[in-house]
């Protein structure tokens, strides 16, 4: 990182650009920023704070940030952060290595990745259309034509993930303190409740097994891939919607970007305006160059875990005091787009979200290791993670709770908009699943553990019951 003052002078000397400049700084935003700069904040990515201000605003803000980088962006393109996923020993991703990987993939197999409808939307023929904006030790910022978003994940090394920089400004400050205090208060008053145990202990690992196998195509669903731009994703979305509607929820599709399969949002009736959200992403990612993406662990496990909660709600005729939404996102593998656009929609409506929990990769257990539940090492509201950990001790003591290095998932979208959120994951420490972002991510393999999914489902279900309040008929 370089001092900002010389960079500002250089940029201003070059004159105004056709697109906003990308300002990246490790400095946490402080109060007293120029309004034009605070209103151009687009979030934090890998510890770097991102602004997209006008050039006039940058000139007026000289001296307010001590260090950083300023680079021009490309008009009508999307800025994407590409960083390490959380796999131990992952190769260092240099710009040359990234673009060699992308270009090789685009030339070899891009036309075969998508169905006919998707190919009509995707017009860019090669990875050469992508450009580097900024490189750091662990991550890159790249500029991506909108038409290339659907396949960006398929061109990346499996140990790296894309996260789209928010296309519109997000709140400058952290999750409001009153949300943290509320969740801390819930944790403080936690006690074992037999009525909650009676509900969550009926979670059935065999039901989860059937749902996972349907989503992967190991059962006769006909699904080969749930990549967000495939027919398989649309088949899965329809199936999910029908299953959860049958449990008494009002379900809707939430379209957000052209060509992407929609989010599926299912809400149980309540007069409350306060929301509790439990989610997973139903899209999947396969091996470099393969059209097959079964996604049993990533994230058939999280999706089926949410379906198991829906089944439990129906089995016990549960009604909630707060508005409970079970959300199934697409676009996660391309940059968290489905969750981002819904979180943005909720923020625009001034919605009150008291807790959001994302379930992503719950099934893989290294042979010989105990059942585990990993909470985020970095991106979460700590009070949300503490609550989940304490609930786990009450209702799933078989789980060893710790912190995971996995990055990133849909809870990050909610944190960006100031909503309290956390994630549940399959393992403490590094990602260990050898089929991570691989076409071999099937349920019928060593280490895939349905009992671990069921145990984590007990935890998230119990947390929803505690926070939302409930009655059984």
C-alpha positions as a Markdown table, in Angstrom:
| # | Residue | x | y | z |
|---|---|---|---|---|
| 1 | Unk | 0.0 | 0.0 | 0.0 |
| 2 | Unk | 1.3 | 3.5 | -0.9 |
| 3 | Unk | 0.5 | 6.8 | 0.7 |
| 4 | Unk | -2.6 | 8.3 | -0.8 |
| 5 | Unk | -1.5 | 11.9 | -1.3 |
| 6 | Unk | 0.8 | 11.3 | -4.3 |
| 7 | Unk | -1.7 | 8.9 | -5.8 |
| 8 | Unk | -4.4 | 11.6 | -5.5 |
| 9 | Unk | -2.3 | 14.1 | -7.3 |
| 10 | Unk | -1.5 | 11.7 | -10.1 |
| 11 | Unk | -5.1 | 10.8 | -10.6 |
| 12 | Unk | -6.3 | 14.4 | -10.6 |
| 13 | Unk | -3.6 | 15.3 | -13.1 |
| 14 | Unk | -4.9 | 12.6 | -15.4 |
| 15 | Unk | -8.3 | 14.2 | -15.4 |
| 16 | Unk | -11.8 | 12.8 | -14.7 |
| 17 | Unk | -12.5 | 9.2 | -15.8 |
| 18 | Unk | -15.6 | 7.8 | -17.4 |
| 19 | Unk | -16.1 | 5.4 | -14.5 |
| 20 | Unk | -15.6 | 5.8 | -10.7 |
| 21 | Unk | -12.1 | 5.1 | -9.4 |
| 22 | Unk | -11.5 | 2.1 | -7.1 |
| 23 | Unk | -10.1 | 3.3 | -3.8 |
| 24 | Unk | -8.7 | 0.4 | -1.7 |
| 25 | Unk | -7.4 | 1.0 | 1.8 |
| 26 | Unk | -6.6 | -1.1 | 4.9 |
| 27 | Unk | -7.7 | 1.8 | 7.1 |
| 28 | Unk | -11.1 | 1.2 | 8.7 |
| 29 | Unk | -13.4 | 4.1 | 7.8 |
| 30 | Unk | -13.4 | 6.7 | 10.5 |
| 31 | Unk | -16.1 | 9.3 | 11.4 |
| 32 | Unk | -15.4 | 12.6 | 9.7 |
| 33 | Unk | -15.0 | 11.3 | 6.2 |
| 34 | Unk | -16.3 | 13.7 | 3.5 |
| 35 | Unk | -20.0 | 12.8 | 2.9 |
| 36 | Unk | -19.3 | 12.0 | -0.8 |
| 37 | Unk | -16.7 | 9.5 | 0.3 |
| 38 | Unk | -18.7 | 7.9 | 3.1 |
| 39 | Unk | -21.6 | 7.6 | 0.6 |
| 40 | Unk | -19.4 | 5.7 | -1.8 |
| 41 | Unk | -18.4 | 2.9 | 0.6 |
| 42 | Unk | -18.8 | -0.6 | -1.0 |
| 43 | Unk | -17.7 | -2.8 | 1.9 |
| 44 | Unk | -14.7 | -4.8 | 3.2 |
| 45 | Unk | -13.1 | -7.6 | 1.2 |
| 46 | Unk | -10.2 | -9.6 | 2.6 |
| 47 | Unk | -9.4 | -6.9 | 5.1 |
| 48 | Unk | -9.4 | -4.2 | 2.5 |
| 49 | Unk | -12.0 | -1.4 | 2.5 |
| 50 | Unk | -13.4 | -0.4 | -0.9 |
| 51 | Unk | -14.8 | 2.9 | -2.0 |
| 52 | Unk | -16.0 | 3.8 | -5.5 |
| 53 | Unk | -16.1 | 7.7 | -5.3 |
| 54 | Unk | -16.1 | 10.2 | -8.1 |
| 55 | Unk | -12.8 | 11.9 | -8.9 |
| 56 | Unk | -14.1 | 15.2 | -7.5 |
| 57 | Unk | -14.8 | 13.4 | -4.3 |
| 58 | Unk | -11.3 | 11.9 | -4.1 |
| 59 | Unk | -9.8 | 15.4 | -4.5 |
| 60 | Unk | -11.9 | 16.7 | -1.7 |
| 61 | Unk | -11.0 | 13.8 | 0.5 |
| 62 | Unk | -7.2 | 14.2 | 0.4 |
| 63 | Unk | -5.6 | 13.6 | 3.8 |
| 64 | Unk | -8.6 | 11.8 | 5.3 |
| 65 | Unk | -7.2 | 8.3 | 4.6 |
| 66 | Unk | -3.5 | 7.6 | 5.4 |
| 67 | Unk | -2.7 | 4.8 | 2.8 |
| 68 | Unk | -4.2 | 2.9 | 0.0 |
| 69 | Unk | -4.4 | 2.4 | -3.8 |
| 70 | Unk | -6.4 | 4.3 | -6.4 |
| 71 | Unk | -7.1 | 2.7 | -9.8 |
| 72 | Unk | -9.6 | 3.5 | -12.6 |
| 73 | Unk | -12.4 | 1.0 | -13.1 |
| 74 | Unk | -13.9 | 0.0 | -16.5 |
| 75 | Unk | -17.3 | 1.5 | -17.4 |
| 76 | Unk | -20.2 | -1.0 | -17.3 |
| 77 | Unk | -18.1 | -3.7 | -15.7 |
| 78 | Unk | -18.3 | -5.3 | -12.3 |
| 79 | Unk | -15.5 | -5.3 | -9.7 |
| 80 | Unk | -14.8 | -8.7 | -8.2 |
| 81 | Unk | -12.5 | -9.7 | -5.3 |
| 82 | Unk | -10.8 | -13.0 | -5.8 |
| 83 | Unk | -9.3 | -14.5 | -2.6 |
| 84 | Unk | -8.2 | -17.7 | -0.9 |
| 85 | Unk | -11.1 | -20.0 | 0.1 |
| 86 | Unk | -9.6 | -21.3 | 3.3 |
| 87 | Unk | -7.7 | -24.4 | 2.1 |
| 88 | Unk | -4.4 | -25.0 | 3.8 |
| 89 | Unk | -1.4 | -24.7 | 1.5 |
| 90 | Unk | -3.3 | -23.1 | -1.4 |
| 91 | Unk | -1.1 | -21.8 | -4.1 |
| 92 | Unk | -0.4 | -18.1 | -4.1 |
| 93 | Unk | -2.5 | -16.6 | -6.9 |
| 94 | Unk | -0.4 | -14.2 | -8.9 |
| 95 | Unk | -2.1 | -12.1 | -11.6 |
| 96 | Unk | -0.2 | -14.0 | -14.3 |
| 97 | Unk | -1.3 | -17.4 | -12.9 |
| 98 | Unk | -4.9 | -16.3 | -12.6 |
| 99 | Unk | -5.2 | -15.0 | -16.1 |
| 100 | Unk | -3.4 | -18.0 | -17.6 |
| 101 | Unk | -5.9 | -20.2 | -15.8 |
| 102 | Unk | -8.9 | -18.1 | -17.0 |
| 103 | Unk | -7.7 | -17.9 | -20.6 |
| 104 | Unk | -6.9 | -21.6 | -20.9 |
| 105 | Unk | -10.3 | -22.5 | -19.6 |
| 106 | Unk | -12.1 | -20.0 | -21.8 |
| 107 | Unk | -10.5 | -21.3 | -24.9 |
| 108 | Unk | -10.9 | -25.0 | -24.1 |
| 109 | Unk | -14.3 | -25.5 | -22.7 |
| 110 | Unk | -16.4 | -22.4 | -22.2 |
| 111 | Unk | -19.0 | -23.1 | -24.9 |
| 112 | Unk | -19.9 | -26.5 | -23.3 |
| 113 | Unk | -20.4 | -25.2 | -19.8 |
| 114 | Unk | -23.8 | -23.6 | -20.2 |
| 115 | Unk | -27.1 | -24.6 | -21.6 |
| 116 | Unk | -28.5 | -22.9 | -24.7 |
| 117 | Unk | -30.4 | -20.2 | -22.8 |
| 118 | Unk | -27.4 | -19.2 | -20.8 |
| 119 | Unk | -25.2 | -19.0 | -23.8 |
| 120 | Unk | -27.5 | -16.4 | -25.4 |
| 121 | Unk | -26.8 | -14.2 | -22.3 |
| 122 | Unk | -23.1 | -15.0 | -22.1 |
| 123 | Unk | -21.5 | -13.3 | -25.1 |
| 124 | Unk | -17.9 | -12.7 | -24.1 |
| 125 | Unk | -15.8 | -15.5 | -25.7 |
| 126 | Unk | -12.6 | -15.5 | -23.6 |
| 127 | Unk | -11.1 | -14.6 | -20.3 |
| 128 | Unk | -9.0 | -12.0 | -21.9 |
| 129 | Unk | -11.9 | -9.6 | -21.5 |
| 130 | Unk | -11.2 | -9.6 | -17.8 |
| 131 | Unk | -8.7 | -7.1 | -16.4 |
| 132 | Unk | -6.6 | -6.7 | -13.3 |
| 133 | Unk | -7.3 | -3.7 | -11.1 |
| 134 | Unk | -5.3 | -4.4 | -7.9 |
| 135 | Unk | -3.1 | -7.2 | -6.5 |
| 136 | Unk | -2.1 | -7.9 | -2.9 |
| 137 | Unk | -0.5 | -10.7 | -1.0 |
| 138 | Unk | -3.6 | -12.9 | -0.7 |
| 139 | Unk | -6.1 | -11.5 | -3.2 |
| 140 | Unk | -6.8 | -9.7 | -6.4 |
| 141 | Unk | -9.4 | -7.2 | -7.5 |
| 142 | Unk | -10.5 | -7.8 | -11.2 |
| 143 | Unk | -12.8 | -6.1 | -13.6 |
| 144 | Unk | -15.4 | -8.4 | -15.1 |
| 145 | Unk | -17.8 | -7.8 | -18.0 |
| 146 | Unk | -21.4 | -8.4 | -16.8 |
| 147 | Unk | -21.8 | -11.1 | -19.4 |
| 148 | Unk | -18.8 | -13.0 | -17.9 |
| 149 | Unk | -20.3 | -13.2 | -14.4 |
| 150 | Unk | -22.1 | -16.5 | -14.9 |
| 151 | Unk | -19.0 | -18.5 | -15.6 |
| 152 | Unk | -16.3 | -16.7 | -13.6 |
| 153 | Unk | -16.3 | -19.4 | -10.9 |
| 154 | Unk | -15.7 | -22.1 | -13.5 |
| 155 | Unk | -12.5 | -20.5 | -14.6 |
| 156 | Unk | -10.9 | -20.1 | -11.2 |
| 157 | Unk | -8.6 | -22.5 | -9.4 |
| 158 | Unk | -10.8 | -24.5 | -6.9 |
| 159 | Unk | -9.0 | -23.0 | -3.9 |
| 160 | Unk | -10.0 | -19.5 | -4.8 |
| 161 | Unk | -13.4 | -17.9 | -4.6 |
| 162 | Unk | -14.9 | -14.7 | -6.1 |
| 163 | Unk | -16.9 | -12.2 | -4.1 |
| 164 | Unk | -18.6 | -9.4 | -6.1 |
| 165 | Unk | -18.0 | -5.9 | -4.8 |
| 166 | Unk | -21.4 | -4.4 | -4.0 |
| 167 | Unk | -22.6 | -2.6 | -7.1 |
| 168 | Unk | -24.2 | 0.1 | -4.9 |
| 169 | Unk | -23.0 | 1.7 | -1.7 |
| 170 | Unk | -23.4 | -0.2 | 1.6 |
| 171 | Unk | -23.6 | 1.2 | 5.2 |
| 172 | Unk | -20.3 | 2.6 | 6.4 |
| 173 | Unk | -20.5 | 1.4 | 10.0 |
| 174 | Unk | -20.7 | -2.0 | 11.6 |
| 175 | Unk | -23.8 | -3.9 | 12.6 |
| 176 | Unk | -25.8 | -1.6 | 15.0 |
| 177 | Unk | -25.0 | -2.2 | 18.6 |
| 178 | Unk | -28.6 | -2.8 | 19.6 |
| 179 | Unk | -28.6 | -6.0 | 17.5 |
| 180 | Unk | -25.5 | -7.3 | 19.3 |
| 181 | Unk | -26.9 | -6.4 | 22.7 |
| 182 | Unk | -30.2 | -8.3 | 21.9 |
| 183 | Unk | -28.4 | -11.5 | 20.9 |
| 184 | Unk | -26.0 | -11.2 | 23.9 |
| 185 | Unk | -29.1 | -11.0 | 26.1 |
| 186 | Unk | -30.6 | -14.1 | 24.5 |
| 187 | Unk | -27.4 | -15.9 | 25.2 |
| 188 | Unk | -27.3 | -14.7 | 28.8 |
| 189 | Unk | -30.7 | -16.1 | 29.5 |
| 190 | Unk | -30.3 | -19.4 | 27.6 |
| 191 | Unk | -31.3 | -22.5 | 29.5 |
| 192 | Unk | -32.1 | -26.1 | 28.4 |
| 193 | Unk | -35.8 | -26.2 | 27.3 |
| 194 | Unk | -37.3 | -29.7 | 27.0 |
| 195 | Unk | -39.9 | -28.4 | 24.5 |
| 196 | Unk | -37.1 | -27.3 | 22.1 |
| 197 | Unk | -35.2 | -30.6 | 22.6 |
| 198 | Unk | -38.4 | -32.5 | 21.7 |
| 199 | Unk | -38.7 | -30.6 | 18.5 |
| 200 | Unk | -35.1 | -30.6 | 17.3 |
| 201 | Unk | -34.4 | -34.2 | 18.2 |
| 202 | Unk | -36.8 | -35.3 | 15.5 |
| 203 | Unk | -34.4 | -34.1 | 12.8 |
| 204 | Unk | -33.9 | -37.2 | 10.6 |
| 205 | Unk | -30.6 | -38.0 | 9.0 |
| 206 | Unk | -32.3 | -40.3 | 6.5 |
| 207 | Unk | -34.6 | -37.5 | 5.3 |
| 208 | Unk | -31.5 | -35.4 | 4.8 |
| 209 | Unk | -29.8 | -38.2 | 2.9 |
| 210 | Unk | -32.7 | -38.5 | 0.5 |
| 211 | Unk | -32.8 | -34.7 | -0.2 |
| 212 | Unk | -29.0 | -34.5 | -0.8 |
| 213 | Unk | -29.0 | -37.4 | -3.2 |
| 214 | Unk | -31.9 | -35.9 | -5.1 |
| 215 | Unk | -30.1 | -32.6 | -5.5 |
| 216 | Unk | -26.9 | -34.3 | -6.6 |
| 217 | Unk | -28.5 | -36.6 | -9.1 |
| 218 | Unk | -27.4 | -39.7 | -7.2 |
| 219 | Unk | -31.1 | -40.3 | -6.9 |
| 220 | Unk | -33.1 | -40.1 | -10.2 |
| 221 | Unk | -33.7 | -36.4 | -10.4 |
| 222 | Unk | -32.0 | -35.9 | -13.7 |
| 223 | Unk | -29.8 | -33.1 | -12.3 |
| 224 | Unk | -26.2 | -33.1 | -13.5 |
| 225 | Unk | -25.3 | -29.6 | -12.3 |
| 226 | Unk | -26.9 | -26.9 | -10.2 |
| 227 | Unk | -24.6 | -24.2 | -11.5 |
| 228 | Unk | -26.6 | -21.0 | -11.4 |
| 229 | Unk | -26.9 | -20.8 | -15.2 |
| 230 | Unk | -28.1 | -24.4 | -15.8 |
| 231 | Unk | -31.4 | -26.1 | -16.2 |
| 232 | Unk | -30.5 | -28.2 | -13.2 |
| 233 | Unk | -30.6 | -25.1 | -11.0 |
| 234 | Unk | -34.0 | -24.2 | -12.2 |
| 235 | Unk | -35.3 | -27.7 | -11.6 |
| 236 | Unk | -33.8 | -27.6 | -8.1 |
| 237 | Unk | -35.4 | -24.2 | -7.3 |
| 238 | Unk | -38.9 | -25.5 | -8.3 |
| 239 | Unk | -38.5 | -28.6 | -6.3 |
| 240 | Unk | -37.3 | -26.7 | -3.2 |
| 241 | Unk | -40.2 | -24.2 | -3.5 |
| 242 | Unk | -42.8 | -27.0 | -3.7 |
| 243 | Unk | -41.3 | -28.9 | -0.7 |
| 244 | Unk | -41.2 | -25.9 | 1.6 |
| 245 | Unk | -44.6 | -24.6 | 0.5 |
| 246 | Unk | -46.0 | -28.0 | 1.6 |
| 247 | Unk | -44.8 | -27.2 | 5.2 |
| 248 | Unk | -47.0 | -24.1 | 5.4 |
| 249 | Unk | -44.6 | -21.4 | 4.2 |
| 250 | Unk | -45.4 | -18.8 | 1.6 |
| 251 | Unk | -42.7 | -19.2 | -1.0 |
| 252 | Unk | -41.6 | -16.9 | -3.8 |
| 253 | Unk | -38.9 | -16.7 | -6.4 |
| 254 | Unk | -36.6 | -13.7 | -6.1 |
| 255 | Unk | -35.0 | -13.0 | -9.5 |
| 256 | Unk | -32.0 | -10.6 | -9.3 |
| 257 | Unk | -29.7 | -10.8 | -12.4 |
| 258 | Unk | -30.5 | -11.8 | -15.9 |
| 259 | Unk | -29.9 | -15.5 | -16.6 |
| 260 | Unk | -29.2 | -16.5 | -13.0 |
| 261 | Unk | -31.7 | -19.0 | -11.4 |
| 262 | Unk | -33.7 | -17.2 | -8.8 |
| 263 | Unk | -33.4 | -17.2 | -5.0 |
| 264 | Unk | -36.2 | -19.2 | -3.3 |
| 265 | Unk | -37.6 | -17.4 | -0.2 |
| 266 | Unk | -40.0 | -19.1 | 2.1 |
| 267 | Unk | -41.6 | -17.3 | 5.0 |
| 268 | Unk | -43.9 | -18.6 | 7.7 |
| 269 | Unk | -46.9 | -16.4 | 8.6 |
| 270 | Unk | -46.5 | -13.9 | 11.4 |
| 271 | Unk | -47.8 | -10.5 | 12.3 |
| 272 | Unk | -44.3 | -9.4 | 13.4 |
| 273 | Unk | -42.1 | -7.1 | 11.4 |
| 274 | Unk | -38.9 | -8.6 | 12.9 |
| 275 | Unk | -37.2 | -11.3 | 10.8 |
| 276 | Unk | -35.1 | -14.4 | 11.5 |
| 277 | Unk | -33.4 | -15.9 | 8.5 |
| 278 | Unk | -31.9 | -19.4 | 8.0 |
| 279 | Unk | -30.3 | -20.0 | 4.7 |
| 280 | Unk | -28.2 | -22.2 | 2.4 |
| 281 | Unk | -27.2 | -21.8 | -1.3 |
| 282 | Unk | -28.5 | -24.4 | -3.7 |
| 283 | Unk | -26.1 | -23.6 | -6.6 |
| 284 | Unk | -23.0 | -25.7 | -7.1 |
| 285 | Unk | -19.5 | -25.6 | -8.6 |
| 286 | Unk | -17.6 | -28.4 | -10.3 |
| 287 | Unk | -14.1 | -29.2 | -11.5 |
| 288 | Unk | -12.2 | -26.9 | -13.8 |
| 289 | Unk | -13.5 | -27.8 | -17.3 |
| 290 | Unk | -16.3 | -30.2 | -16.2 |
| 291 | Unk | -20.0 | -29.7 | -16.8 |
| 292 | Unk | -20.8 | -31.9 | -13.8 |
| 293 | Unk | -21.3 | -30.1 | -10.5 |
| 294 | Unk | -23.2 | -32.3 | -8.0 |
| 295 | Unk | -22.4 | -30.1 | -5.0 |
| 296 | Unk | -23.3 | -32.7 | -2.3 |
| 297 | Unk | -21.3 | -30.9 | 0.4 |
| 298 | Unk | -21.1 | -27.4 | -1.2 |
| 299 | Unk | -23.9 | -26.8 | -0.6 |
| 300 | Unk | -26.4 | -29.7 | -0.9 |
| 301 | Unk | -25.6 | -30.3 | 2.7 |
| 302 | Unk | -26.6 | -26.8 | 3.8 |
| 303 | Unk | -29.7 | -26.8 | 1.5 |
| 304 | Unk | -30.9 | -30.1 | 2.8 |
| 305 | Unk | -30.3 | -29.0 | 6.4 |
| 306 | Unk | -32.7 | -26.1 | 5.8 |
| 307 | Unk | -35.2 | -28.5 | 4.2 |
| 308 | Unk | -34.9 | -30.6 | 7.4 |
| 309 | Unk | -35.8 | -27.6 | 9.5 |
| 310 | Unk | -38.8 | -26.9 | 7.3 |
| 311 | Unk | -39.9 | -30.5 | 7.8 |
| 312 | Unk | -39.6 | -30.1 | 11.5 |
| 313 | Unk | -41.7 | -27.0 | 11.5 |
| 314 | Unk | -44.5 | -28.9 | 9.7 |
| 315 | Unk | -44.2 | -32.0 | 11.8 |
| 316 | Unk | -44.7 | -30.1 | 15.1 |
| 317 | Unk | -47.2 | -27.6 | 13.7 |
| 318 | Unk | -45.0 | -24.7 | 14.8 |
| 319 | Unk | -46.1 | -21.1 | 14.6 |
| 320 | Unk | -43.5 | -18.3 | 15.2 |
| 321 | Unk | -43.8 | -15.0 | 17.0 |
| 322 | Unk | -41.3 | -13.4 | 14.6 |
| 323 | Unk | -41.2 | -13.7 | 10.8 |
| 324 | Unk | -39.1 | -16.7 | 10.0 |
| 325 | Unk | -37.7 | -17.0 | 6.4 |
| 326 | Unk | -36.0 | -20.1 | 5.0 |
| 327 | Unk | -33.9 | -18.8 | 2.2 |
| 328 | Unk | -32.2 | -20.8 | -0.6 |
| 329 | Unk | -29.8 | -18.6 | -2.6 |
| 330 | Unk | -28.3 | -19.0 | -6.0 |
| 331 | Unk | -25.3 | -17.1 | -7.4 |
| 332 | Unk | -23.2 | -17.8 | -4.4 |
| 333 | Unk | -20.4 | -19.5 | -6.4 |
| 334 | Unk | -20.2 | -16.5 | -8.8 |
| 335 | Unk | -19.8 | -13.9 | -6.1 |
| 336 | Unk | -22.6 | -14.1 | -3.4 |
| 337 | Unk | -24.9 | -12.3 | -5.9 |
| 338 | Unk | -28.3 | -13.9 | -4.9 |
| 339 | Unk | -27.9 | -13.1 | -1.2 |
| 340 | Unk | -26.4 | -9.7 | -1.9 |
| 341 | Unk | -29.4 | -8.5 | -3.9 |
| 342 | Unk | -31.9 | -9.8 | -1.4 |
| 343 | Unk | -30.0 | -8.2 | 1.5 |
| 344 | Unk | -29.9 | -5.0 | -0.4 |
| 345 | Unk | -33.7 | -5.3 | -1.0 |
| 346 | Unk | -34.3 | -5.8 | 2.7 |
| 347 | Unk | -32.1 | -2.8 | 3.6 |
| 348 | Unk | -34.1 | -0.6 | 1.1 |
| 349 | Unk | -37.3 | -1.7 | 2.9 |
| 350 | Unk | -35.8 | -0.8 | 6.3 |
| 351 | Unk | -36.4 | -4.4 | 7.3 |
| 352 | Unk | -35.5 | -5.5 | 10.8 |
| 353 | Unk | -33.4 | -8.7 | 10.7 |
| 354 | Unk | -32.6 | -9.8 | 14.2 |
| 355 | Unk | -30.5 | -12.8 | 13.1 |
| 356 | Unk | -29.3 | -14.5 | 9.9 |
| 357 | Unk | -27.5 | -17.8 | 9.8 |
| 358 | Unk | -26.0 | -19.3 | 6.7 |
| 359 | Unk | -25.3 | -23.0 | 6.4 |
| 360 | Unk | -22.6 | -23.8 | 3.9 |
| 361 | Unk | -20.7 | -27.1 | 3.8 |
| 362 | Unk | -21.8 | -29.2 | 6.7 |
| 363 | Unk | -21.2 | -32.8 | 5.7 |
| 364 | Unk | -17.5 | -33.6 | 5.4 |
| 365 | Unk | -15.7 | -35.1 | 8.4 |
| 366 | Unk | -12.1 | -36.2 | 8.2 |
| 367 | Unk | -12.1 | -39.9 | 9.2 |
| 368 | Unk | -11.2 | -40.2 | 12.9 |
| 369 | Unk | -12.1 | -36.6 | 13.7 |
| 370 | Unk | -15.1 | -35.9 | 16.0 |
| 371 | Unk | -18.3 | -34.3 | 14.8 |
| 372 | Unk | -17.7 | -30.6 | 14.5 |
| 373 | Unk | -19.4 | -27.2 | 14.0 |
| 374 | Unk | -17.2 | -24.4 | 12.7 |
| 375 | Unk | -18.0 | -20.7 | 13.2 |
| 376 | Unk | -16.4 | -17.9 | 11.1 |
| 377 | Unk | -12.9 | -16.8 | 12.2 |
| 378 | Unk | -13.5 | -13.3 | 10.8 |
| 379 | Unk | -16.7 | -12.4 | 9.0 |
| 380 | Unk | -19.6 | -12.5 | 11.4 |
| 381 | Unk | -21.3 | -10.6 | 14.3 |
| 382 | Unk | -19.5 | -12.1 | 17.3 |
| 383 | Unk | -22.6 | -12.1 | 19.4 |
| 384 | Unk | -24.4 | -14.2 | 16.7 |
| 385 | Unk | -21.6 | -16.8 | 16.8 |
| 386 | Unk | -21.6 | -16.9 | 20.6 |
| 387 | Unk | -25.3 | -17.6 | 20.6 |
| 388 | Unk | -25.0 | -20.5 | 18.2 |
| 389 | Unk | -22.1 | -22.0 | 20.1 |
| 390 | Unk | -24.0 | -21.9 | 23.4 |
| 391 | Unk | -27.1 | -23.4 | 21.8 |
| 392 | Unk | -24.9 | -26.2 | 20.4 |
| 393 | Unk | -23.7 | -27.0 | 23.9 |
| 394 | Unk | -27.4 | -27.4 | 25.1 |
| 395 | Unk | -28.9 | -29.4 | 22.2 |
| 396 | Unk | -26.0 | -31.0 | 20.3 |
| 397 | Unk | -23.2 | -31.6 | 22.8 |
| 398 | Unk | -21.7 | -34.2 | 20.4 |
| 399 | Unk | -20.4 | -31.3 | 18.3 |
| 400 | Unk | -16.9 | -29.9 | 18.9 |
| 401 | Unk | -17.4 | -26.1 | 18.3 |
| 402 | Unk | -14.5 | -24.0 | 17.0 |
| 403 | Unk | -13.5 | -21.5 | 14.3 |
| 404 | Unk | -13.1 | -22.1 | 10.6 |
| 405 | Unk | -10.9 | -20.4 | 8.1 |
| 406 | Unk | -13.4 | -20.9 | 5.3 |
| 407 | Unk | -14.2 | -17.9 | 3.3 |
| 408 | Unk | -16.7 | -16.8 | 2.1 |
| 409 | Unk | -20.5 | -17.3 | 2.1 |
| 410 | Unk | -23.9 | -15.6 | 2.0 |
| 411 | Unk | -23.9 | -14.3 | 5.6 |
| 412 | Unk | -21.3 | -11.8 | 4.4 |
| 413 | Unk | -23.9 | -10.1 | 2.3 |
| 414 | Unk | -26.0 | -9.5 | 5.4 |
| 415 | Unk | -23.1 | -8.2 | 7.4 |
| 416 | Unk | -22.4 | -5.7 | 4.6 |
| 417 | Unk | -25.9 | -4.2 | 5.0 |
| 418 | Unk | -25.6 | -4.0 | 8.8 |
| 419 | Unk | -27.7 | -7.1 | 9.6 |
| 420 | Unk | -26.5 | -9.5 | 12.4 |
| 421 | Unk | -25.3 | -12.7 | 10.8 |
| 422 | Unk | -23.1 | -15.7 | 11.2 |
| 423 | Unk | -22.3 | -19.0 | 9.4 |
| 424 | Unk | -22.2 | -22.7 | 10.4 |
| 425 | Unk | -19.6 | -24.9 | 8.8 |
| 426 | Unk | -18.4 | -28.5 | 8.9 |
| 427 | Unk | -15.0 | -28.2 | 10.4 |
| 428 | Unk | -12.8 | -26.1 | 12.7 |
| 429 | Unk | -9.6 | -24.8 | 11.1 |
| 430 | Unk | -8.9 | -25.2 | 7.3 |
| 431 | Unk | -11.3 | -26.6 | 4.7 |
| 432 | Unk | -10.4 | -30.3 | 4.5 |
| 433 | Unk | -12.9 | -31.8 | 2.0 |
| 434 | Unk | -10.7 | -33.3 | -0.9 |
| 435 | Unk | -13.7 | -32.8 | -3.3 |
| 436 | Unk | -14.1 | -29.1 | -2.6 |
| 437 | Unk | -15.2 | -27.4 | -5.8 |
| 438 | Unk | -14.8 | -30.7 | -7.6 |
| 439 | Unk | -17.1 | -32.8 | -9.8 |
| 440 | Unk | -16.5 | -35.6 | -7.3 |
| 441 | Unk | -18.5 | -33.8 | -4.6 |
| 442 | Unk | -21.0 | -36.6 | -4.2 |
| 443 | Unk | -22.7 | -38.0 | -1.0 |
| 444 | Unk | -21.6 | -41.6 | -1.6 |
| 445 | Unk | -18.0 | -41.3 | -0.5 |
| 446 | Unk | -15.8 | -41.6 | 2.5 |
| 447 | Unk | -16.1 | -38.8 | 5.0 |
| 448 | Unk | -19.6 | -37.6 | 4.0 |
| 449 | Unk | -21.5 | -37.7 | 7.2 |
| 450 | Unk | -25.2 | -37.2 | 7.4 |
| 451 | Unk | -25.2 | -37.4 | 11.1 |
| 452 | Unk | -23.1 | -34.3 | 11.3 |
| 453 | Unk | -25.5 | -32.5 | 9.1 |
| 454 | Unk | -28.4 | -33.6 | 11.4 |
| 455 | Unk | -26.5 | -32.4 | 14.5 |
| 456 | Unk | -25.8 | -29.0 | 13.0 |
| 457 | Unk | -29.5 | -28.8 | 12.0 |
| 458 | Unk | -30.5 | -29.3 | 15.6 |
| 459 | Unk | -28.4 | -26.3 | 16.5 |
| 460 | Unk | -29.6 | -23.9 | 13.9 |
| 461 | Unk | -33.3 | -25.0 | 14.4 |
| 462 | Unk | -33.0 | -24.5 | 18.2 |
| 463 | Unk | -31.4 | -21.1 | 17.6 |
| 464 | Unk | -34.3 | -20.1 | 15.3 |
| 465 | Unk | -36.8 | -21.3 | 17.9 |
| 466 | Unk | -35.1 | -19.3 | 20.7 |
| 467 | Unk | -34.7 | -16.1 | 18.8 |
| 468 | Unk | -38.0 | -16.1 | 16.9 |
| 469 | Unk | -40.2 | -17.5 | 19.7 |
| 470 | Unk | -42.6 | -20.3 | 18.9 |
| 471 | Unk | -45.7 | -22.3 | 19.8 |
| 472 | Unk | -46.7 | -25.8 | 18.9 |
| 473 | Unk | -50.3 | -26.7 | 18.1 |
